[in-house]
């Protein structure tokens, strides 16, 4: 529960499935990024605080 899914108010239509795909993609990108030797939670927080690191995560190739 890395993204507080239980607190989400997305309940109808295809929105829950779409958000699940987006969350899965985000976790995969964090897993592939290798410049920071920390866990996924720390990487997620760092990407939220540091736009340069966020760009690194989005551009990472593994």
C-alpha positions in Angstrom: 0.0 0.0 0.0 2.6 2.5 -1.1 0.2 5.1 -2.4 -2.6 4.9 0.3 -5.0 3.2 -2.0 -7.5 2.7 0.8 -7.8 6.4 1.2 -8.5 6.9 -2.5 -12.0 8.0 -3.5 -11.8 6.6 -7.0 -14.5 4.0 -7.1 -16.5 4.1 -10.4 -16.0 3.2 -14.1 -12.5 2.3 -15.3 -10.8 4.8 -13.0 -9.7 2.2 -10.4 -8.1 0.0 -13.0 -6.4 3.0 -14.7 -5.0 4.2 -11.4 -3.8 0.6 -10.6 -1.9 0.6 -13.9 -0.4 4.1 -13.2 0.7 3.0 -9.7 2.2 -0.2 -11.1 4.2 1.8 -13.7 5.4 4.2 -11.0 6.7 1.4 -8.8 8.4 -0.3 -11.8 10.2 3.0 -12.7 11.3 3.3 -9.1 12.6 -0.3 -9.1 14.6 0.3 -12.3 16.2 3.5 -11.1 19.6 2.6 -9.7 21.4 5.8 -8.7 20.0 5.8 -5.2 20.7 2.7 -3.1 17.6 3.0 -1.0 14.2 1.4 -0.9 11.2 2.2 -3.0 9.5 4.3 -0.3 12.6 6.5 0.0 12.9 6.8 -3.7 9.2 7.8 -4.0 9.7 10.5 -1.3 12.9 11.7 -2.9 11.2 12.0 -6.3 8.4 14.0 -4.7 10.9 16.4 -3.1 13.5 16.7 -5.9 12.5 17.5 -9.5 16.0 16.6 -10.7 15.7 13.1 -9.2 12.1 12.8 -10.6 13.5 13.5 -14.0 16.2 10.9 -13.4 13.6 8.3 -12.5 11.4 9.0 -15.5 14.4 8.9 -17.8 16.1 5.8 -16.3 16.8 2.9 -18.5 17.9 0.4 -15.9 
